[in-house]
Amino acid sequence: MRAAVTAATALTATGLLAVAPGATAAYADAAEPAGVSAAAPSGAVPEMYRSGTGPEVRVNQVGYLPDGPKNATVASDAGTGVPWQLRNAAGKTVASGLTTPRGMDAASAQSVHAIDFSAYTTPGKGYRLVVGGEASHPFAIGADVYDGLRQDALKFYYTQRSGIAIDDRLRPGYGRPAGHVSAGETGDRAVPCVNNGCDYTLNVAGGWYDAGDQGKYVVNGGISVYQLMNEFERSRTAPTGGAAKLGDGALAIPESHNGVPDILDEARWEQEFLLRMQVPAGKPLAGMAHHKVQDDSWTTLPTRPDQDTKKRVLYPPSTAATLNLAATAAQAARVFAPYDRAFAERNLAAAKAAWAAAKAHPSMYASGDSGSGGGGYGDTDVSDEFYWAAAELYLTTGEQQYADFLHASPQHTADIWSERGFGWDHVAALGRLDLATVPNNLPDRDAVRRSVVQGADRYLATLRANPYGTPYAPSDNRYDWGSNSMVLNNLVVIATAYDLTGDAKYRDGVLQGMDYVLGRNVLDRSYVTGYGTNYSHNQHSRWYAHSLDKRLPAPPKGALAGGANSGNEDDVAKAKLAGCAPQYCYVDDVMAFAGNELTINWNAPLAWVSAFISDQRDGGVREPAPAQVTNPVRR
Ligand code: 9MR
């Protein structure tokens, strides 16, 4: 398969596709266009190529750390290396070399070459890589290139908040009245539960909206708030952890300057909601957590949260939700202890009650029924949720009963490092990562740590074998819903191996893996709003729906798009991406919810990994170890 070209493009002597300046490259007719399988509709130019038509030299459009790895990918059929030049902002060539042919890349169905310009270390802005006369988007080299992203990825959570007015002074352009605060059936203050005969209503106001919809789902809130609290914990336990950048006032939120690090204030907004989802004492199934609260049917786009007129419904409790509550409440008890003892103790009590309830009702599975007004989030294997919750309870309390549970769980020693990695429905890794990094006395902790390093080795091997440097390359060559979060979560495992071992190959792997998200991909796209040159800015959202209603804002800076998804489950993807090769299965359209949504569980690893990279400073120095986490709540 080979790309055909229009008049605006020409095959250069190197076999590269050169695009005339200002031209919209569109690939037409002739042979089957690269990236499209035989099943693709013939005739019209596939829309996918219009969404991925930048320079053929794909770089991290944000930048590289001075002493870190610097890699790029270029589409080329040439059988031998071709010359590349690195030009500075003044257009002067400051480094040069030959590309390395990497053959056919399955995920892009394209023949590619790799460029390694790591040897060039001079900080600056406006660099471009040039191959065959074609220049990449500009990028920076600097120790600070991730300093903005680490904060913006976290600031995202404030404008996702439910139950509170968003202050326009804190987020200019994003101010709005509080969503879902009415006392009536369209609010979250007294939501009746459905389907299970419970006779009460619950006040489940607050928390974050899940994504571009206005549902609030405990299992997805769980992994999201975990990752924020974990980012905070990492800043205290990892040798390169940068606690200073996570301080009080860092995120410009209403709670800034209250004496508590902003990342914890933000996490608390969600954790308070998760606590409200717990069945109260005295009611049937007390201690369990309701699975979700959502609209009784989908709202159309656009709909601002405060203008949602749908009826809110509380779904029955599930074991998975209950264990998410047990895990995050146990973790909250630990991380909030130095700041708010009463909140820490409230969380610990809730965690223990949730644990007991889950043990008593170990197989109340959420059906995955979306109820046509929200996400399903069904899960019929909760052995991983049990493991994660036991790990967090053990880390916080040190109690033998939890250690016993961990040791009896097959998840403790199972190979959990699957190629698709962890996510809201696969959470054993969260327990394993925390047992490895949070100070504790588990007798076999060394084995746990080794297992994390083994997982990282596997993801690193994938990354090295991949010409785009991504640690995510499913063997069935199909990209998933939320694929970018899988790239990032696999990087979390590699980063943790760096924190555990100090071995530079892991740090370098994380730096390289992030390049994919920020532009080193076949679509030449940064998937993070406001970062890079060609970035996603129409993510699926009911209230950042600027492309549908000019009075509404576009997604905020630092919002991650879900990314290429081979499933093409939405109508836009069905119409425009049929037959796409995996990396092409994306279009920046507000209605393309299967590939272009923004969510709380995808921005969390974006924030985590950005913070990790920002903490590496110039990419070559190991910082002195800070103090370990102190004051775990022991009972
Ligand atoms: O992230 C979820 C993904 O793993 C599932 O495959 C997909 C389909 O069930 O749903 C995703 O979650 C969506 C949720 O159901 C509703 N809110 C938006 C979420 C992201 O698209």
Residues whose N, C-alpha, C, O or C-beta is under 5 A from the ligand:
A	BS01	9MR	D210 A211 D213 G374 G375 G376 W481 G482 F593 E597 T599
